[in-house]
């Protein structure tokens, strides 16, 4: 008898820097279906210009690690892509999650 697999209720997402073939920096994103669908929803909201609650559906977990948040925002210019000195986003973040904001539960 084969056991049915049920999708996980927890959005597990893993972001790692890896060796690439063409560029110095390459990032791999691994996640279960729940996490990838949540990330897609965040991207769709950003593309639609919805900036009002960027932390909605932003909590993810890594296996055997703490939770963290991923915020997706759309840049409307190259200037918005530049990090301003002194901004919260310019602080060094953990190597395993280069753009994630670590949270405590």
Secondary structure, 3 states (H helix, E strand, C coil): CCCCCCCCCCCEEEEEEECCCCCCCEEEEEECHHHHHHHHHHHHHHHCCCCCCCCCCCEEECCCCCEEECCCCCCCCHHHHCCCCCCHHHCCCCCCCCCCEECCC
